[in-house]
Each structure stands twice: as structure tokens, then as C-alpha cells.
């Protein structure tokens, strides 16, 4: 279950880095970054928000399982940590690549990321609801 804390820390780090990147892109325009390197500011905001949400979900799952005394499946936690980081990373990459959504490699990356996140979320939610219904 500690892998959820690692995943949350990675998402929080990416959250802070994306905030600094967006701040510099808006307040201190740098040739090659503003209007060039960061091509889709709104998509970067989506990544920023998604990193925050994924960090909070992982921390919430960790805290809920600890307080209820539930040992979450390690595989589900790994899926949640990896998927929780890679899902917002999809938006991050898309913010720098104008052609992102048409490239097959990113479609495959997105599909794998969504599958991992879904496995993690659903397995953890299943464990939590089973615990509630059985106690």
C-alpha cells in the first residue's frame, strides 16, 4: 500500500512543476517556451488539475484503507500509482505536441494508462465496499 504514497508524491511533484511552468509561461515569457514550446496552455491546466486529483485519490485510498484496517491488493495499488501518474501525463505531453491526438503511440499509451488506472480504482473500490458490506 505504500506505493500509493509514492504515487501521490510523484503526482504532487508533477503538480508543483506544472504550476511553475505555467507561471513562467504566463508571467515571464521566454522565447521558445511561451507560444512555442508550450503550445496548449489549457491542456496544461487539465494536466495540473488531474495531477492534483490523482494525488488526492491515492492519499484518500491509502488513508481509508489504513483507518479501516484493510490491506489493499499490492497489484491494484501499483496500477493506481502508475495509472494515476500517467493519466495526467497524457495531458502534459499533449500540451507540448500540436499533433498529439493523432499519433498512434500516444493512443496506445493512453489506452494502457486508462486500463491500469481503471484496474487500480475498481479493485480498490471493490475492496473498500466489500469491507463496508461485510462489517
ZADOVEX-700492 format. One line per field, with one value per atom (N, C-alpha, C): residue number from 1; residue in one letter; atom name; x negated, y, z. Coordinates in Angstrom, 2 decimals, padded with zeros to 5 digits. Layout:
BEGIN
pos	[NUM_...]
code	[A_...]
site	[CA_...]
x	[X_...]
y	[Y_...]
z	[Z_...]
This chain:
BEGIN
pos	[1_1_1_2_2_2_3_3_3_4_4_4_5_5_5_6_6_6_7_7_7_8_8_8_9_9_9_10_10_10_11_11_11_12_12_12_13_13_13_14_14_14_15_15_15_16_16_16_17_17_17_18_18_18_19_19_19_20_20_20_21_21_21_22_22_22_23_23_23_24_24_24_25_25_25_26_26_26_27_27_27_28_28_28_29_29_29_30_30_30_31_31_31_32_32_32_33_33_33_34_34_34_35_35_35_36_36_36_37_37_37_38_38_38_39_39_39_40_40_40_41_41_41_42_42_42_43_43_43_44_44_44_45_45_45_46_46_46_47_47_47_48_48_48_49_49_49_50_50_50_51_51_51_52_52_52_53_53_53_54_54_54_55_55_55_56_56_56_57_57_57_58_58_58_59_59_59_60_60_60_61_61_61_62_62_62_63_63_63_64_64_64_65_65_65_66_66_66_67_67_67_68_68_68_69_69_69_70_70_70_71_71_71_72_72_72_73_73_73_74_74_74_75_75_75_76_76_76_77_77_77_78_78_78_79_79_79_80_80_80_81_81_81_82_82_82_83_83_83_84_84_84_85_85_85_86_86_86_87_87_87_88_88_88_89_89_89_90_90_90_91_91_91_92_92_92_93_93_93_94_94_94_95_95_95_96_96_96_97_97_97_98_98_98_99_99_99_100_100_100_101_101_101_102_102_102_103_103_103_104_104_104_105_105_105_106_106_106_107_107_107_108_108_108_109_109_109_110_110_110_111_111_111_112_112_112_113_113_113_114_114_114_115_115_115_116_116_116_117_117_117_118_118_118_119_119_119_120_120_120_121_121_121_122_122_122_123_123_123_124_124_124_125_125_125_126_126_126_127_127_127_128_128_128_129_129_129_130_130_130_131_131_131_132_132_132_133_133_133_134_134_134_135_135_135]
code	[X_X_X_X_X_X_X_X_X_X_X_X_X_X_X_X_X_X_X_X_X_X_X_X_X_X_X_X_X_X_X_X_X_X_X_X_X_X_X_X_X_X_X_X_X_X_X_X_X_X_X_X_X_X_X_X_X_X_X_X_X_X_X_X_X_X_X_X_X_X_X_X_X_X_X_X_X_X_X_X_X_X_X_X_X_X_X_X_X_X_X_X_X_X_X_X_X_X_X_X_X_X_X_X_X_X_X_X_X_X_X_X_X_X_X_X_X_X_X_X_X_X_X_X_X_X_X_X_X_X_X_X_X_X_X_X_X_X_X_X_X_X_X_X_X_X_X_X_X_X_X_X_X_X_X_X_X_X_X_X_X_X_X_X_X_X_X_X_X_X_X_X_X_X_X_X_X_X_X_X_X_X_X_X_X_X_X_X_X_X_X_X_X_X_X_X_X_X_X_X_X_X_X_X_X_X_X_X_X_X_X_X_X_X_X_X_X_X_X_X_X_X_X_X_X_X_X_X_X_X_X_X_X_X_X_X_X_X_X_X_X_X_X_X_X_X_X_X_X_X_X_X_X_X_X_X_X_X_X_X_X_X_X_X_X_X_X_X_X_X_X_X_X_X_X_X_X_X_X_X_X_X_X_X_X_X_X_X_X_X_X_X_X_X_X_X_X_X_X_X_X_X_X_X_X_X_X_X_X_X_X_X_X_X_X_X_X_X_X_X_X_X_X_X_X_X_X_X_X_X_X_X_X_X_X_X_X_X_X_X_X_X_X_X_X_X_X_X_X_X_X_X_X_X_X_X_X_X_X_X_X_X_X_X_X_X_X_X_X_X_X_X_X_X_X_X_X_X_X_X_X_X_X_X_X_X_X_X_X_X_X_X_X_X_X_X_X_X_X_X_X_X_X_X_X]
site	[N_CA_C_N_CA_C_N_CA_C_N_CA_C_N_CA_C_N_CA_C_N_CA_C_N_CA_C_N_CA_C_N_CA_C_N_CA_C_N_CA_C_N_CA_C_N_CA_C_N_CA_C_N_CA_C_N_CA_C_N_CA_C_N_CA_C_N_CA_C_N_CA_C_N_CA_C_N_CA_C_N_CA_C_N_CA_C_N_CA_C_N_CA_C_N_CA_C_N_CA_C_N_CA_C_N_CA_C_N_CA_C_N_CA_C_N_CA_C_N_CA_C_N_CA_C_N_CA_C_N_CA_C_N_CA_C_N_CA_C_N_CA_C_N_CA_C_N_CA_C_N_CA_C_N_CA_C_N_CA_C_N_CA_C_N_CA_C_N_CA_C_N_CA_C_N_CA_C_N_CA_C_N_CA_C_N_CA_C_N_CA_C_N_CA_C_N_CA_C_N_CA_C_N_CA_C_N_CA_C_N_CA_C_N_CA_C_N_CA_C_N_CA_C_N_CA_C_N_CA_C_N_CA_C_N_CA_C_N_CA_C_N_CA_C_N_CA_C_N_CA_C_N_CA_C_N_CA_C_N_CA_C_N_CA_C_N_CA_C_N_CA_C_N_CA_C_N_CA_C_N_CA_C_N_CA_C_N_CA_C_N_CA_C_N_CA_C_N_CA_C_N_CA_C_N_CA_C_N_CA_C_N_CA_C_N_CA_C_N_CA_C_N_CA_C_N_CA_C_N_CA_C_N_CA_C_N_CA_C_N_CA_C_N_CA_C_N_CA_C_N_CA_C_N_CA_C_N_CA_C_N_CA_C_N_CA_C_N_CA_C_N_CA_C_N_CA_C_N_CA_C_N_CA_C_N_CA_C_N_CA_C_N_CA_C_N_CA_C_N_CA_C_N_CA_C_N_CA_C_N_CA_C_N_CA_C_N_CA_C_N_CA_C_N_CA_C_N_CA_C_N_CA_C_N_CA_C_N_CA_C_N_CA_C_N_CA_C_N_CA_C_N_CA_C_N_CA_C_N_CA_C_N_CA_C_N_CA_C_N_CA_C]
x	[-000.80_000.00_-000.84_-002.08_-002.94_-003.21_-003.00_-003.20_-002.21_-001.07_-000.13_-000.74_-001.53_-002.20_-003.27_-003.96_-004.96_-004.28_-003.17_-002.41_-001.89_-001.36_-000.85_-001.97_-003.14_-004.29_-004.73_-004.75_-005.11_-004.11_-002.83_-001.80_-001.90_-002.17_-002.31_-003.53_-004.62_-005.82_-005.52_-004.84_-004.46_-003.49_-002.63_-001.69_-002.44_-003.42_-004.20_-005.02_-005.64_-006.43_-005.57_-004.37_-003.48_-003.01_-002.83_-002.44_-003.54_-004.78_-005.91_-006.04_-005.89_-005.98_-004.92_-003.69_-002.61_-002.80_-003.30_-003.56_-004.60_-005.69_-006.73_-006.26_-005.45_-004.95_-004.05_-003.32_-002.41_-003.07_-003.80_-004.33_-005.69_-006.48_-007.83_-008.05_-007.46_-007.57_-009.03_-009.33_-010.68_-010.61_-011.45_-011.49_-011.66_-010.80_-010.88_-009.98_-009.54_-008.61_-007.21_-007.06_-005.74_-005.38_-004.27_-003.81_-004.56_-005.51_-006.27_-006.35_-007.01_-007.24_-005.96_-005.30_-004.04_-002.93_-002.44_-001.53_-000.07_000.30_001.70_001.78_001.91_001.94_003.13_004.30_005.49_005.32_004.65_004.41_003.43_002.48_001.55_002.31_003.30_004.13_004.88_005.36_006.03_005.07_003.83_002.83_002.61_002.48_002.24_003.35_004.59_005.73_005.78_005.49_005.52_004.44_003.25_002.21_002.71_003.38_003.90_004.95_005.86_006.91_006.34_005.41_004.83_004.05_003.34_002.63_003.63_004.71_005.72_006.41_006.73_007.33_006.39_005.12_004.17_004.02_003.93_003.84_005.13_006.26_007.55_007.69_007.32_007.38_006.44_005.25_004.29_004.86_005.37_005.90_007.13_008.02_009.23_008.87_007.93_007.57_006.86_006.02_005.32_006.31_007.23_008.17_009.14_009.44_010.35_009.62_008.30_007.51_007.58_007.71_007.79_006.43_005.96_004.72_005.09_004.85_005.20_004.28_004.82_004.02_002.86_001.67_000.48_000.58_001.05_001.17_002.09_003.20_004.14_003.49_002.71_002.02_000.97_000.26_-000.73_-000.03_001.08_001.85_002.33_002.81_003.30_002.16_001.00_-000.13_-000.64_-000.78_-001.27_-000.23_000.99_002.05_002.36_002.30_002.56_001.54_000.34_-000.68_-000.63_-000.41_-000.45_000.78_001.95_003.13_002.92_002.50_002.26_001.08_000.15_-001.00_-000.56_000.54_001.10_001.39_002.05_002.34_001.06_000.09_-001.17_-001.85_-001.95_-002.57_-001.78_-000.45_000.41_000.24_-000.07_-000.26_-001.49_-002.41_-003.64_-003.65_-002.64_-002.63_-001.32_-001.35_-000.13_000.53_-000.23_000.26_000.53_000.55_000.61_001.74_002.96_004.14_004.24_003.40_003.47_002.36_001.47_000.34_000.70_000.45_000.81_000.09_-001.18_-001.92_-001.27_-000.70_-000.06_001.32_001.97_003.25_003.04_001.99_001.66_001.27_000.42_000.02_001.25_002.17_003.39_004.24_004.40_005.22_004.63_003.33_002.68_002.84_002.64_002.79_004.21_005.21_006.61_006.94_006.42_006.68_006.06_004.80_004.14_004.89_005.27_005.99_007.33_008.03_009.33_009.19_008.19_007.95_007.68_006.80_006.47_007.68_008.38_009.56_010.61_010.98_012.08_011.75_010.52_010.13_010.14_009.57_009.55_010.97_011.79_013.18_013.94_013.70_014.33_013.93_012.64_012.18_012.82_012.89_013.49_014.96_015.71_017.15_017.40_016.59_016.72_016.49_015.52_015.23_016.44_017.02_018.17_019.36_019.63_020.79_020.61_019.38_019.13_019.00_018.90_018.72_019.89]
y	[-001.20_000.00_001.26_001.15_002.32_002.88_002.05_002.51_003.64_003.68_004.79_006.11_006.05_007.26_007.72_006.77_007.10_007.72_007.13_007.67_009.07_009.27_010.59_011.62_011.22_012.13_012.49_011.51_011.78_012.74_012.51_013.41_014.81_014.91_016.22_016.96_016.24_016.85_017.37_016.56_017.00_018.17_018.19_019.29_020.60_020.58_021.79_022.20_021.25_021.58_022.18_021.63_022.18_023.58_023.84_025.19_026.19_025.81_026.70_026.93_025.88_026.00_026.96_026.78_027.66_029.10_029.26_030.60_031.31_030.63_031.25_031.49_030.58_030.75_031.98_032.32_033.47_034.77_034.71_035.94_036.35_035.39_035.67_034.98_035.52_034.86_034.65_033.42_033.06_032.57_033.12_032.71_031.21_030.54_029.10_028.32_028.94_028.25_028.83_030.13_030.75_030.92_030.33_030.44_029.53_028.79_027.91_026.51_026.40_025.11_024.59_025.45_025.10_025.57_024.67_025.06_025.12_024.43_024.40_024.60_025.85_026.21_025.57_025.52_024.94_023.45_022.75_021.33_021.15_022.06_022.01_022.23_023.09_023.28_021.99_021.29_020.00_019.00_018.98_018.09_018.46_019.75_020.26_019.81_020.00_019.61_018.09_017.36_015.89_015.35_015.96_015.54_015.71_016.84_017.09_016.05_015.78_014.80_013.41_013.00_011.67_011.55_012.61_012.59_012.45_013.21_013.14_011.78_011.20_009.86_008.85_008.90_007.93_008.12_009.37_009.63_009.20_009.46_009.07_007.56_006.84_005.37_004.84_005.41_004.98_005.21_006.42_006.77_005.93_005.75_004.95_003.51_002.95_001.56_001.42_002.37_002.32_002.46_003.42_003.65_002.48_001.79_000.64_-000.67_-000.64_-001.85_-002.82_-002.29_-003.11_-003.14_-004.33_-004.47_-004.53_-003.44_-003.38_-004.28_-004.83_-005.67_-004.85_-005.40_-004.70_-004.36_-005.31_-005.08_-003.91_-003.81_-002.70_-001.38_-001.37_-000.14_000.28_-000.69_-000.40_000.16_-000.48_000.02_001.45_001.71_003.05_004.06_003.70_004.62_004.92_003.89_004.09_004.83_004.33_004.97_006.37_006.56_007.88_008.92_008.48_009.41_009.55_008.44_008.51_009.17_009.08_009.75_011.25_011.98_013.42_013.69_012.75_012.92_012.95_012.28_012.35_013.80_014.52_015.94_016.77_016.42_017.17_017.05_015.84_015.64_016.36_016.26_016.90_018.42_018.99_020.45_020.92_020.01_020.35_019.88_019.10_018.48_018.79_019.63_020.03_018.86_017.84_016.69_015.48_015.67_014.59_013.59_014.10_013.24_012.36_012.62_011.80_010.74_010.71_009.78_008.46_007.38_006.05_005.71_006.08_005.73_006.35_007.55_008.20_007.62_007.12_006.43_005.14_004.41_003.17_003.49_004.51_004.93_005.30_006.06_006.48_005.27_004.34_003.15_002.33_002.12_001.36_002.09_003.40_004.20_004.11_004.22_004.15_002.78_001.72_000.36_000.17_000.59_000.46_001.23_002.46_003.27_002.64_002.14_001.51_000.27_-000.56_-001.75_-001.34_-000.35_000.10_000.67_001.61_002.23_001.19_000.37_-000.56_-001.64_-002.12_-003.14_-002.56_-001.36_-000.72_-000.40_000.15_000.45_-000.82_-001.89_-003.17_-003.65_-003.54_-003.97_-003.13_-001.82_-000.95_-001.24_-001.42_-001.68_-003.05_-004.03_-005.36_-005.27_-004.50_-004.31_-003.70_-002.67_-001.99_-002.95_-003.70_-004.59_-005.79_-006.20_-007.38_-007.03_-005.77_-005.39_-004.64]
z	[000.00_000.00_000.00_000.45_000.48_-000.91_-001.93_-003.30_-003.61_-002.94_-003.13_-002.65_-001.59_-001.11_-002.10_-002.69_-003.71_-004.92_-005.35_-006.48_-006.19_-004.99_-004.60_-004.57_-004.10_-004.07_-005.48_-006.38_-007.78_-008.41_-008.17_-008.73_-008.15_-006.85_-006.22_-006.76_-006.99_-007.57_-008.98_-009.79_-011.14_-011.08_-010.07_-009.87_-009.65_-008.77_-008.48_-009.70_-010.36_-011.56_-012.66_-012.85_-013.88_-013.50_-012.21_-011.77_-012.08_-011.80_-012.11_-013.61_-014.38_-015.83_-016.37_-015.91_-016.38_-015.91_-014.69_-014.17_-015.01_-015.28_-016.10_-017.53_-018.06_-019.42_-019.53_-018.46_-018.48_-018.02_-016.93_-016.33_-016.87_-017.22_-017.70_-019.05_-020.09_-021.40_-021.80_-022.12_-022.53_-023.97_-024.79_-026.18_-026.28_-027.02_-027.20_-026.26_-025.17_-024.26_-024.45_-024.25_-024.38_-025.84_-026.24_-027.62_-028.58_-028.10_-028.96_-028.39_-027.28_-026.63_-025.97_-025.18_-024.54_-025.47_-026.30_-027.38_-026.96_-025.88_-025.46_-023.95_-023.55_-022.13_-021.42_-022.06_-021.43_-021.16_-022.04_-021.81_-020.66_-020.51_-019.38_-018.07_-018.08_-016.89_-016.56_-017.58_-017.35_-016.69_-017.16_-016.56_-015.09_-014.84_-013.49_-012.54_-012.94_-012.12_-011.95_-013.00_-012.95_-012.02_-012.02_-011.07_-009.63_-009.37_-008.02_-007.64_-008.55_-008.27_-008.02_-008.86_-008.70_-007.39_-007.02_-005.74_-004.58_-004.66_-003.60_-003.54_-004.70_-004.70_-004.04_-004.39_-003.83_-002.32_-001.89_-000.45_000.26_-000.38_000.20_000.32_-000.72_-000.67_000.40_000.48_001.50_002.89_003.14_004.47_004.82_003.86_004.11_004.46_003.72_003.98_005.33_005.67_006.97_008.12_007.99_009.10_009.27_008.18_008.25_008.49_008.46_008.67_007.50_006.29_005.09_004.42_004.11_003.34_001.87_001.15_-000.27_-001.08_-002.17_-003.06_-003.62_-003.53_-004.00_-005.49_-006.29_-007.73_-008.03_-007.31_-007.51_-007.15_-006.09_-005.67_-006.71_-007.26_-008.30_-009.54_-009.93_-011.08_-010.84_-009.62_-009.28_-009.31_-008.79_-008.75_-010.17_-010.98_-012.35_-013.19_-013.17_-013.95_-013.46_-012.15_-011.58_-012.01_-012.30_-012.79_-014.31_-015.01_-016.47_-017.07_-016.42_-016.96_-017.12_-016.09_-016.28_-017.21_-017.26_-018.15_-019.61_-019.92_-021.27_-021.63_-020.72_-020.95_-021.03_-020.19_-020.20_-021.55_-022.07_-023.37_-024.46_-024.39_-025.39_-025.38_-024.24_-024.15_-024.92_-025.20_-025.91_-027.36_-027.75_-029.08_-029.78_-030.79_-031.50_-032.22_-032.51_-033.27_-032.37_-031.08_-030.11_-030.36_-030.52_-030.53_-031.77_-032.78_-034.00_-034.07_-033.10_-033.13_-032.44_-033.13_-032.63_-031.33_-031.20_-029.97_-028.74_-028.88_-027.74_-027.48_-028.53_-028.34_-027.55_-027.89_-027.17_-025.73_-025.54_-024.20_-023.37_-023.97_-023.28_-022.90_-023.82_-023.55_-022.40_-022.42_-021.33_-020.01_-020.03_-018.83_-018.26_-019.14_-018.69_-018.12_-018.76_-018.27_-016.89_-016.72_-015.41_-014.33_-014.64_-013.66_-013.31_-014.31_-014.07_-013.20_-013.49_-012.67_-011.22_-011.04_-009.70_-008.97_-009.60_-008.98_-008.62_-009.59_-009.38_-008.36_-008.36_-007.38_-005.97_-005.83_-004.50_-004.04_-004.93_-004.57_-004.19_-004.94_-004.63_-003.24_-002.93_-001.60_-000.50_-000.72_000.30_000.49_-000.61_-000.47_000.14_-000.21_000.42_001.92_002.30_003.74_004.45_003.85_004.45_004.55_003.50_003.49_004.40_004.65_005.49_006.97_007.28_008.70_009.21]
